[in-house]
Amino acid sequence: MALKIVTSNISSVSSATQLPSLACIEVLVQAHRSISASVNVLVGNASGQFASLSAGDAIGQVVSEMSLVYVTTTGGSATIVWMAAQGHPHP
């Protein structure tokens, strides 16, 4: 399988929200650049979201299933963009 990139976003999360179920090799989560300076996006797993992202920041995680990743905000609304890589990068 050739490498395939799938992308979407989540808006207005107020509690830990699981990303959609999708087999992948890596996921990139980005705090949309338009969010307020007073809001951070938190990224992690079901146990806790410890990586803090400001507007425009992103973090990549190697996972086999995107639903292992959870996101939330420190308050207020935010658009959280995600990209998942599926398949194998080499033919």
Summary of the structure (lengths in Angstrom):
residues: 91
radius of gyration: 12.9
end to end distance: 7.3
largest distance: 43.9
contacts: 266
relative contact order: 0.42
helix: 3%
strand: 49%
